[in-house]
Amino acid sequence: MAAPDRAPELRIATPAPEHAGEMLTVQRAAYVTEAQRYHAPGIPPLRETVQEIRADLAGVGPALVARAAWLGPRLVGSVRGRADGAAMEVVRFTVAPDVQGGGVGRALLQALHAAAPASVGLFWLVTGSRSDDNLRFYGAAGYRATGTVVDDAGVQLVRMERARDPEPPQP
Ligand SMILES: CC(C)(COP(=O)(O)OP(=O)(O)OC[C@H]1O[C@@H](n2cnc3c(N)ncnc32)[C@H](O)[C@@H]1OP(=O)(O)O)[C@@H](O)C(=O)NCCC(=O)NCCS
């Protein structure tokens, strides 16, 4: 009798430069929906090249934190954080369309928050002002809107910020 199918386990780790191609594939698939929503095919995440992602991943350290999520062997999402002093910008946060809504994004964002260097006290990001799912997602993750900006593709964005959680007391 065949063994019952088990859902593959979610694993979150630091991606290496050789994961750049898979990350770009997922990123493009995930951001197409946003590009269609705003009739803006030139949004920055869709213009990013595999070389640029590879260079980011070759330079991970205190200023650039990256996390990717795998379900079994398949890379299904990633996120990067760029630290500048006490603030870290969350960028390129993507989950493959067919697994969105299953908790992978929440786990990735938590992993990024936890991996930020100790100097970081604030996380911030921008998201589309009409992207209700994203606004709800970030609100549930503790982010609050602090202003609006227009990007170079002409899309109106909301800036959101969240303070870092205090460290739990050491036993
Ligand atoms: C935003 C994103 C990374 C979230 O990842 P995810 O794995 O879908 O998120 P989770 O499953 O952990 O969380 C689901 C929650 O997020 C919200 N959500 C955001 N986008 C969603 C989507 N496309 N499908 C389903 N839920 C979505 C839902 O409101 C849901 O809240 P609920 O649990 O109260 O119903 C992912 O949807 C994505 O890649 N979107 C396209 C690219 C993008 O817009 N990135 C962010 C740019 S700022």
The ligand as a Gaussian input file, in Angstrom:
#p B3LYP/6-31G(d) Opt

LIG

0 1
 C        2.050000      39.671000       0.257000
 C        2.494000      38.207000       0.252000
 C        4.009000      38.128000       0.288000
 C        1.892000      37.530000       1.512000
 O        2.283000      36.172000       1.534000
 P        1.200000      35.017000       1.839000
 O        1.942000      33.737000       1.977000
 O        0.142000      35.104000       0.821000
 O        0.645000      35.513000       3.255000
 P        0.085000      34.596000       4.436000
 O       -0.572000      33.397000       3.879000
 O        1.135000      34.415000       5.452000
 O       -0.990000      35.591000       5.048000
 C       -2.252000      35.619000       4.468000
 C       -2.869000      36.919000       4.875000
 O       -2.334000      37.925000       4.022000
 C       -3.346000      38.496000       3.241000
 N       -2.962000      38.308000       1.853000
 C       -2.132000      39.174000       1.231000
 N       -2.022000      38.823000      -0.048000
 C       -2.742000      37.683000      -0.239000
 C       -3.008000      36.837000      -1.356000
 N       -2.533000      37.127000      -2.568000
 N       -3.763000      35.725000      -1.179000
 C       -4.274000      35.456000       0.029000
 N       -4.055000      36.210000       1.118000
 C       -3.318000      37.334000       0.989000
 C       -4.642000      37.882000       3.571000
 O       -5.438000      38.963000       4.018000
 C       -4.358000      36.901000       4.677000
 O       -4.920000      37.361000       5.850000
 P       -5.873000      36.392000       6.686000
 O       -4.965000      35.286000       7.208000
 O       -6.380000      37.288000       7.734000
 O       -6.894000      35.920000       5.712000
 C        1.995000      37.460000      -1.000000
 O        0.595000      37.475000      -1.023000
 C        2.530000      37.998000      -2.308000
 O        3.561000      37.551000      -2.789000
 N        1.823000      38.944000      -2.960000
 C        2.221000      39.482000      -4.253000
 C        3.477000      40.332000      -4.198000
 C        3.309000      41.477000      -3.243000
 O        2.362000      42.236000      -3.358000
 N        4.262000      41.597000      -2.310000
 C        4.234000      42.623000      -1.286000
 C        4.634000      43.903000      -1.839000
 S        4.700000      45.173000      -0.613000

